[in-house]
């Protein structure tokens, strides 16, 4: 029996070494960098292809302009730090703050049931698309699929426990 690997989310982009004390500038890709970069946090480095490059443990971290200066335990060699440049940091979803209210992690939306405001089933979410105008969800309905912007104008409610999305469908979309 194989043990499933924990689901990981990207939480920062490793930019470049900073100074001579072993710190690295990290651009946070999370709204709670103070939580994910907390001292003692174990993070995984991944490359652009998503391949794991090794774990790092946060020794110290502090805000620095729009970025964070992070020092990793046991990593002080400038050449080694230079090899981290352009990689990403990920954290296991179990250690991240749970979404609140109508918030949801995007990876969770796949397979959500979609209903209109009257409670009528419209279909299931099968894909997500990042467009210039924002996120679009693809819903597979009983007869065809349709795209709906993931915006407050159309999303009425999110129920993570029931894996259900309640939406306001624009006039003519399903005709």
LINNOR-V107681 format. One record per pair of residues at least 12 apart in sequence whose C-alpha atoms are under 8 Angstrom apart, sorted by sequence separation. I is the first residue (numbers start at 1). J is the second residue. If there is no record, write none. Layout:
# LINNOR-V107681
i=I j=J
i=I j=J
This chain:
# LINNOR-V107681
i=14 j=26
i=15 j=27
i=43 j=55
i=44 j=56
i=58 j=70
i=59 j=71
i=60 j=72
i=112 j=124
i=113 j=125
i=125 j=137
i=126 j=138
i=127 j=139
i=136 j=148
i=137 j=149
i=155 j=167
i=156 j=168
i=13 j=26
i=14 j=27
i=42 j=55
i=43 j=56
i=58 j=71
i=59 j=72
i=111 j=124
i=112 j=125
i=125 j=138
i=126 j=139
i=136 j=149
i=137 j=150
i=154 j=167
i=155 j=168
i=12 j=26
i=13 j=27
i=42 j=56
i=43 j=57
i=58 j=72
i=59 j=73
i=110 j=124
i=111 j=125
i=125 j=139
i=126 j=140
i=135 j=149
i=136 j=150
i=154 j=168
i=12 j=27
i=13 j=28
i=42 j=57
i=43 j=58
i=57 j=72
i=58 j=73
i=110 j=125
i=111 j=126
i=124 j=139
i=125 j=140
i=134 j=149
i=135 j=150
i=153 j=168
i=154 j=169
i=12 j=28
i=13 j=29
i=41 j=57
i=42 j=58
i=56 j=72
i=57 j=73
i=109 j=125
i=110 j=126
i=123 j=139
i=124 j=140
i=134 j=150
i=135 j=151
i=154 j=170
i=11 j=28
i=12 j=29
i=40 j=57
i=41 j=58
i=56 j=73
i=110 j=127
i=122 j=139
i=123 j=140
i=124 j=141
i=11 j=29
i=12 j=30
i=39 j=57
i=40 j=58
i=110 j=128
i=122 j=140
i=123 j=141
i=10 j=29
i=11 j=30
i=39 j=58
i=40 j=59
i=122 j=141
i=123 j=142
i=38 j=58
i=39 j=59
i=122 j=142
i=37 j=58
i=39 j=60
i=148 j=169
i=11 j=33
i=38 j=60
i=39 j=61
i=38 j=61
i=37 j=61
i=11 j=36
i=114 j=139
i=146 j=173
i=146 j=174
i=37 j=70
i=48 j=86
i=27 j=66
i=28 j=67
i=45 j=84
i=47 j=86
i=48 j=87
i=117 j=156
i=27 j=67
i=28 j=68
i=47 j=87
i=48 j=88
i=26 j=67
i=27 j=68
i=46 j=87
i=47 j=88
i=25 j=67
i=26 j=68
i=45 j=87
i=46 j=88
i=25 j=68
i=26 j=69
i=45 j=88
i=46 j=89
i=25 j=69
i=26 j=70
i=45 j=89
i=46 j=90
i=24 j=69
i=25 j=70
i=44 j=89
i=45 j=90
i=23 j=69
i=24 j=70
i=43 j=89
i=44 j=90
i=23 j=70
i=24 j=71
i=43 j=90
i=44 j=91
i=119 j=166
i=23 j=71
i=43 j=91
i=22 j=71
i=23 j=72
i=42 j=91
i=43 j=92
i=115 j=164
i=117 j=166
i=22 j=72
i=113 j=163
i=114 j=164
i=115 j=165
i=116 j=166
i=117 j=167
i=18 j=69
i=112 j=163
i=113 j=164
i=114 j=165
i=115 j=166
i=116 j=167
i=117 j=168
i=111 j=163
i=112 j=164
i=113 j=165
i=114 j=166
i=115 j=167
i=116 j=168
i=22 j=75
i=23 j=76
i=112 j=165
i=114 j=167
i=116 j=169
i=22 j=76
i=104 j=158
i=109 j=163
i=21 j=76
i=22 j=77
i=36 j=91
i=102 j=157
i=103 j=158
i=22 j=78
i=102 j=158
i=104 j=160
i=24 j=81
i=101 j=158
i=102 j=159
i=20 j=78
i=22 j=81
i=36 j=96
i=17 j=78
i=35 j=96
i=17 j=81
i=16 j=81
i=17 j=82
i=16 j=82
i=16 j=84
i=17 j=85
i=16 j=85
i=14 j=84
i=15 j=85
i=16 j=86
i=14 j=85
i=15 j=86
i=14 j=86
i=15 j=87
i=13 j=86
i=14 j=87
i=13 j=87
i=14 j=88
i=13 j=88
i=14 j=89
i=12 j=88
i=13 j=89
i=11 j=88
i=12 j=89
i=10 j=88
i=11 j=89
i=12 j=90
i=10 j=89
i=11 j=90
i=10 j=90
i=11 j=91
i=9 j=90
i=10 j=91
i=8 j=90
i=9 j=91
i=8 j=91
i=9 j=92
i=8 j=92
i=9 j=93
i=7 j=92
i=8 j=93
i=6 j=92
i=7 j=93
i=6 j=93
i=6 j=94
